[in-house]
Amino acid sequence: MRFRGAAQPARGIRGSPPGHYPSRIVPTLLLLVRHALTDTAGNRLSGWVRGVHLNDEGRRQADRLAERLAPVRLGAIYASSLERCVETAAPLAKAKSLAVRRVPALRDVDYGDWSGRSMRQVTGTRQWRRIMRDPSGEPFPGGETLRGVQARVLEELARIAAAHPGAAVAVFSHADPIRLALAHYSGAHIDLFQRLVVHPASASAVLVGEGMPRILRVNDTGDLSDLTPPPPSRRGSRGKPGMRT
């Protein structure tokens, strides 16, 4: 299976020619979408706090996202169970006539005692500096470690991919969970994940399945139409593997 816009690997899976996937391998295209803008974004550690909704600009971003993904055939839509992700997914779900499957494992970082606090309140603390020096090892007070966040998000993404072989699936989550997932898929050490930037309502695309992941997009806020797979071959199984939706 090949997707238009996919970077060609230097080497195919298990000795296959570059860009070729054997018919027994059916990758899944994960579209990792950060929720659209809220009034707290960049100002507070919202984490698992309930009642954080999209603002006016965020709702416009969610509408534009649905337009950007209009050409892409989706097999399913998943979202963090927090309101800001569900609200971002809603216009796309309506346009595609798909339900939004709410999944707690896709939630933001649990900041524990710091949940809901302003960035100004926490960035000057010793604990914050320790976390910045050692993101993979230092927990948030009463909360998670970033390594723990990465583990739960990757486990859920693997489950989603296994449930939708050959399909494109939109997965709505939060900035740090998406950056941690992208760090893993790119082979970067978890302590370097903050080098990645993921803007509100951006989409990052990763082709996953058996073998090496392929990162097709990171932090994309523009045209996504070339992620549409080619139509299935008229010759059926004798043609190149296509996407089942």
Secondary structure, 3 states (H helix, E strand, C coil): CCCCCCCCCCCCHHHCCCCCCCCCCCCEEEEEEECCCECCCCCECCCCCCCCCECHHHHHHHHHHHHHCCCCCEEEEEEECCHHHHHHHHHHHHHHCCCEEEEHHHCCCCCHHHCCCEHHHHCCCHHHHHHHHCCCCCCCCCCCCHHHHHHHHHHHHHHHHHHCCCCEEEEEECHHHHHHHHHHHHCCCHHHHHHCCCCCCCEEEEEECCCCCEEEEEEECCCCHHHCCCCCCCCHHHCCCCCCC
